[in-house]
């Protein structure tokens, strides 16, 4: 370019400068998912933080960045209890520390806790009593609870793991036990159903119903409050009710309000929220109460509880396991955010359980291969 042309270009840039949106004080918009901002890295980070402050997300970003920096070590200690130091070093990347990527692009999450699972669980595999949630933990959540897909390898994995643990594996779910049996047919494992309201302490044993059937009046009141709907599903669980609203996630507040008003008239029952679901269950029951009963009997006795779950209903079990010196791991979803969960997906959970099975019974697996 000729000198005169370069001079003219500089003059034009100076003239256009004040007209730039940032010069006029217009708030910059955040970079969209999958697109990179054209500004240099330092300016891009500053603009992200400015946008976060404007949107009230700065505290969330700072929390996620802190968790990213202390990352897996922070959650490792949370899984096995305070005061325990990992026997390995964690590695992280500069990219993982960027809070904007955590907020705006959840696919760019940091590495999973699978290495911590190996160090905590697989390293000493024979001491555990394993308690597993199903939906969102072992299998992906579906829009309709009847349309879930069971991975072909799951029944064999659970059967092998139960045998290797001497029977000290139980399914701890919000579903009815008879529904679980139909999903995993012909496998019948020790199980707790409807958040501890149903119990089967041994494989193939009869199911003990610990709570009375939900009153017809309560079921009618819930259906009338919701009204006819193609987007909300009321599931009768015999001793409880579930209202699924995954097709209309924006209905969470409205639905919670009307169901709270209904349940308030029935003091023997409580309302629990979850991943696009509200559940009405008897008071005094939870996934923690069922684990306490398991640990008093059979192959679970004198073992340390290991809990894996993905939802609010799993929190009592997680807290109980830690109080007993056990371990707990969470799975990312609508309830546990990606920057805080221990496993990114149900696939990671099944992979971790397969490693535990190899540690417990390596010879049969080698022969099978």
VOGU-3710 file (C-alpha; in Angstrom, 3 decimals, decimal comma):
1> xxxxxxxxxx> 0,000/0,000/0,000  1,298/3,464/-0,901  2,222/5,861/1,941  -0,623/8,223/0,994  -3,122/5,360/1,130  -1,913/4,259/4,582  -2,210/7,808/5,870  -5,734/8,085/4,506  -6,680/4,757/6,146  -5,450/5,992/9,533
11> xxxxxxxxxx> -7,493/9,174/9,159  -10,624/7,188/8,328  -10,101/4,895/11,336  -9,751/7,916/13,626  -12,968/9,360/12,232  -14,848/6,086/12,668  -13,471/5,414/16,149  -16,105/7,254/18,244  -18,843/5,564/16,253  -17,745/2,102/17,447
21> xxxxxxxxxx> -20,412/0,516/19,739  -17,990/0,168/22,685  -16,982/3,823/22,349  -20,657/4,835/22,627  -21,004/2,802/25,837  -23,083/-0,020/24,330  -22,806/-3,175/26,424  -21,032/-5,966/24,489  -22,882/-9,217/23,922  -21,317/-12,499/25,044
31> xxxxxxxxxx> -19,772/-14,841/22,467  -22,246/-17,437/21,303  -21,822/-21,175/21,796  -19,212/-22,568/19,430  -18,012/-19,129/18,193  -14,849/-17,310/19,172  -14,683/-13,587/19,740  -12,359/-11,762/17,356  -10,888/-9,627/20,161  -7,511/-10,536/21,726
41> xxxxxxxxxx> -7,569/-12,928/24,699  -7,140/-10,236/27,387  -9,850/-7,997/25,971  -12,143/-10,966/25,390  -11,840/-12,028/29,027  -12,470/-8,464/30,210  -15,568/-8,180/28,045  -16,878/-11,509/29,346  -16,467/-10,390/32,939  -18,156/-7,073/32,165
51> xxxxxxxxxx> -21,091/-8,917/30,653  -21,210/-11,323/33,618  -21,411/-8,396/36,052  -24,187/-6,817/34,018  -26,149/-10,078/34,034  -25,501/-10,782/37,727  -23,454/-13,876/36,885  -20,136/-12,741/38,297  -20,556/-14,666/41,560  -21,513/-17,832/39,706
61> xxxxxxxxxx> -18,519/-17,427/37,412  -16,167/-16,848/40,323  -17,493/-19,901/42,133  -17,078/-22,070/39,052  -13,581/-20,685/38,445  -12,587/-21,484/42,031  -13,906/-25,005/41,651  -12,096/-25,355/38,358  -8,794/-24,190/39,846  -9,054/-26,461/42,862
71> xxxxxxxxxx> -11,058/-28,725/40,617  -10,969/-32,410/41,089  -9,014/-32,167/44,345  -11,844/-30,039/45,807  -14,509/-32,575/44,833  -12,307/-35,555/45,738  -12,200/-34,314/49,333  -15,955/-33,693/49,212  -16,465/-37,295/48,066  -14,426/-38,991/50,783
81> xxxxxxxxxx> -14,608/-36,452/53,610  -12,626/-33,517/54,929  -9,063/-33,873/56,099  -8,056/-36,476/53,518  -5,372/-35,615/50,987  -5,206/-37,333/47,608  -2,128/-39,414/46,885  -1,810/-38,008/43,378  -1,483/-34,635/41,667  -4,193/-33,090/39,531
91> xxxxxxxxxx> -3,538/-31,442/36,220  -5,611/-28,663/34,757  -5,568/-26,451/31,713  -5,789/-22,718/31,229  -8,832/-23,243/29,067  -10,668/-25,067/31,852  -10,223/-22,098/34,209  -12,206/-19,722/32,008  -15,537/-19,216/33,827  -17,220/-17,937/30,676
101> xxxxxxxxxx> -16,734/-21,334/29,075  -18,364/-22,989/32,094  -21,364/-20,647/31,944  -21,773/-20,222/28,201  -20,504/-23,548/26,906  -21,074/-26,452/29,261  -19,569/-28,920/26,795  -16,126/-27,485/27,647  -16,086/-28,988/31,143  -12,985/-30,196/32,918
111> xxxxxxxxxx> -11,894/-33,840/33,052  -14,134/-36,132/35,099  -13,570/-37,549/38,546  -12,933/-41,040/37,175  -9,337/-40,975/38,415  -10,535/-40,039/41,906  -13,081/-42,877/41,739  -10,240/-45,253/40,936  -8,093/-43,945/43,788  -10,915/-44,020/46,342
121> xxxxxxxxxx> -13,018/-47,025/45,288  -11,155/-49,261/42,840  -7,943/-49,186/44,894  -9,737/-50,981/47,773  -12,699/-52,642/46,049  -13,858/-55,258/48,545  -14,953/-53,033/51,409  -17,858/-51,314/49,664  -21,608/-51,740/49,812  -22,720/-50,118/46,552
131> xxxxxxxxxx> -26,003/-48,183/46,268  -26,936/-46,930/42,810  -29,660/-44,644/41,547  -31,030/-45,639/38,125  -32,490/-42,788/36,046  -29,824/-40,201/35,262  -27,128/-42,339/36,912  -27,094/-45,739/35,206  -29,355/-44,833/32,273  -30,185/-41,578/30,506
141> xxxxxxxxxx> -33,309/-39,705/31,531  -36,169/-39,897/28,988  -39,087/-37,508/28,358  -41,455/-40,276/29,437  -40,448/-42,692/32,255  -41,745/-45,612/30,170  -39,566/-44,729/27,171  -36,158/-45,149/28,818  -33,571/-47,240/26,989  -31,579/-49,844/28,903
151> xxxxxxxxxx> -28,005/-50,238/27,576  -27,454/-53,809/26,461  -24,453/-54,275/28,744  -26,096/-52,913/31,917  -27,861/-56,044/33,285  -24,721/-58,148/32,846  -22,564/-55,435/34,445  -24,849/-55,194/37,496  -25,129/-58,980/37,839  -21,357/-59,413/37,669
161> xxxxxxxxxx> -20,715/-56,595/40,118  -23,292/-57,940/42,583  -21,718/-61,403/42,466  -18,197/-60,017/42,866  -19,315/-57,975/45,907  -20,963/-60,994/47,494  -24,419/-59,507/46,927  -23,591/-56,110/48,466  -25,092/-54,068/45,627  -28,536/-52,482/45,739
171> xxxxxxxxxx> -30,542/-50,220/43,462  -31,801/-47,133/45,301  -34,445/-45,511/43,142  -37,599/-43,441/43,080  -39,265/-46,008/40,816  -41,366/-48,914/42,049  -39,347/-52,106/42,479  -41,676/-54,046/40,162  -40,957/-51,470/37,445  -37,210/-51,897/37,971
181> xxxxxxxxxx> -37,574/-55,679/37,682  -39,365/-55,249/34,363  -36,603/-52,972/33,064  -33,782/-55,375/33,999  -35,615/-58,667/33,442  -34,670/-61,394/34,403  -32,245/-59,765/36,866  -33,630/-59,134/40,361  -31,288/-57,299/42,702  -31,696/-56,006/46,246
191> xxxxxxxxxx> -33,543/-52,730/45,822  -35,222/-49,795/47,490  -38,174/-48,226/45,686  -40,156/-44,976/45,912  -37,482/-43,310/48,065  -37,300/-46,014/50,703  -41,039/-46,786/50,863  -40,443/-50,230/49,298  -37,623/-52,586/50,222  -36,153/-55,881/49,004
201> xxxxxxxxxx> -33,147/-56,808/51,115  -32,011/-59,843/49,116  -31,926/-60,689/45,412  -35,128/-62,378/44,285  -36,744/-61,948/47,711  -40,267/-60,588/48,195  -40,818/-56,825/48,237  -41,736/-55,334/51,606  -44,133/-52,371/51,312  -43,329/-50,069/54,232
211> xxxxxxxxxx> -45,946/-47,364/53,618  -49,706/-47,469/52,956  -51,127/-46,893/49,515  -51,512/-43,212/48,684  -55,071/-42,024/49,431  -57,390/-41,816/46,460  -58,404/-38,339/47,587  -54,844/-37,055/47,286  -54,441/-38,574/43,815  -57,722/-36,991/42,698
221> xxxxxxxxxx> -56,754/-33,607/44,143  -53,440/-33,632/42,259  -55,079/-34,564/38,951  -57,736/-31,897/39,359  -55,166/-29,230/40,250  -53,149/-29,969/37,102  -56,133/-30,532/34,845  -56,084/-32,290/31,469  -52,599/-31,989/29,992  -50,637/-33,499/27,126
231> xxxxxxxxxx> -47,353/-32,151/28,505  -47,527/-33,186/32,169  -47,680/-36,812/33,269  -49,026/-37,985/36,635  -47,449/-41,344/37,523  -49,107/-43,482/40,196  -46,438/-45,296/42,242  -48,844/-47,056/44,602  -47,400/-45,517/47,782  -46,602/-42,182/46,116
241> xxxxxxxxxx> -47,161/-39,961/43,091  -44,833/-38,384/40,549  -45,621/-35,461/38,257  -43,306/-35,247/35,239  -43,005/-31,904/33,429  -39,940/-32,440/31,247  -41,885/-31,368/28,158  -42,697/-27,989/29,775  -39,697/-27,061/31,966  -40,953/-23,483/32,381
251> xxxxxxxxxx> -43,853/-24,810/34,459  -41,603/-25,568/37,434  -42,727/-22,637/39,636  -46,418/-22,821/38,733  -46,497/-26,566/39,273  -44,574/-26,364/42,538  -47,017/-23,791/43,883  -50,192/-25,707/43,118  -48,775/-29,030/44,324  -47,577/-27,430/47,567
261> xxxxxxxxxx> -51,098/-26,161/48,160  -52,499/-29,658/47,612  -49,953/-31,509/49,785  -50,393/-29,004/52,617  -53,774/-30,617/53,246  -52,153/-34,041/53,675  -49,603/-33,782/56,534  -48,537/-37,437/56,232  -46,980/-36,684/52,827  -44,210/-34,446/51,560
271> xxxxxxxxxx> -43,418/-32,835/48,217  -39,936/-33,368/46,767  -38,571/-31,701/43,645  -36,146/-33,284/41,218  -34,974/-33,352/37,620  -38,107/-32,107/35,839  -40,242/-34,005/38,353  -42,202/-33,419/41,549  -42,797/-36,404/43,815  -45,288/-36,837/46,623
281> xxxxxxxxxx> -44,024/-39,488/49,055  -44,794/-40,532/52,642  -42,973/-38,620/55,366  -40,238/-40,450/57,226  -38,869/-42,249/54,179  -35,845/-41,440/52,011  -32,997/-43,153/50,210  -30,984/-42,720/53,420  -33,461/-44,697/55,558  -33,287/-47,595/53,103
291> xxxxxxxxxx> -29,469/-47,640/53,149  -29,544/-47,748/56,953  -31,727/-50,884/56,769  -29,476/-52,503/54,163  -26,351/-51,962/56,290  -27,970/-53,879/59,147  -28,508/-57,039/57,129  -26,886/-59,741/55,029  -23,939/-59,016/52,751  -24,158/-55,251/53,368
301> xxxxxxxxxx> -23,339/-55,567/57,068  -19,954/-54,170/58,164  -19,285/-52,681/54,736  -18,718/-49,022/53,841  -21,489/-47,364/51,778  -20,748/-46,076/48,290  -23,506/-43,941/46,744  -23,835/-42,622/43,179  -26,760/-40,370/42,260  -27,828/-37,460/40,108
311> xxxxxxxxxx> -30,780/-35,748/41,759  -32,141/-34,003/44,811  -33,654/-37,259/46,037  -30,128/-38,717/46,281  -28,859/-36,038/48,669  -30,047/-37,790/51,879  -28,221/-40,946/50,739  -25,089/-38,943/49,875  -25,070/-37,263/53,291  -25,682/-40,576/55,078
321> xxxxxxxxxx> -22,847/-42,327/53,218  -20,378/-39,604/54,171  -21,541/-39,691/57,808  -20,661/-43,400/57,872  -17,187/-42,813/56,446  -18,222/-43,861/52,966  -17,976/-42,159/49,586  -20,466/-40,464/47,281  -20,290/-39,337/43,668  -22,706/-37,219/41,641
331> xxxxxxxxxx> -23,694/-37,188/37,964  -24,162/-34,001/35,926  -27,657/-32,988/34,905  -30,316/-30,405/35,670  -29,652/-30,703/39,424  -25,874/-31,073/39,784  -24,133/-28,589/37,415  -21,367/-29,784/35,145  -18,719/-27,723/36,950  -19,569/-29,446/40,252
341> xxxxxxxxxx> -20,553/-33,020/39,314  -18,209/-35,979/39,617  -19,303/-37,741/36,419  -20,251/-36,048/33,172  -22,684/-38,723/32,000  -24,216/-42,124/32,627  -21,608/-43,589/30,269  -18,839/-42,471/32,638  -20,673/-44,080/35,561  -20,995/-47,420/33,768
351> xxxxxxxxxx> -17,345/-47,241/32,753  -16,306/-46,621/36,373  -18,398/-49,577/37,563  -16,792/-51,765/34,910  -13,356/-50,831/36,271  -14,539/-51,724/39,753  -15,729/-55,102/38,466  -12,351/-55,739/36,799  -10,619/-54,952/40,084  -12,913/-57,368/41,964
361> xxxxxxxxx> -12,900/-60,237/39,479  -10,172/-59,814/36,847  -9,886/-63,508/35,918  -13,484/-64,080/34,708  -13,330/-60,921/32,632  -10,110/-62,020/30,979  -11,617/-65,418/30,131  -14,739/-63,754/28,789  -12,608/-61,520/26,539
//
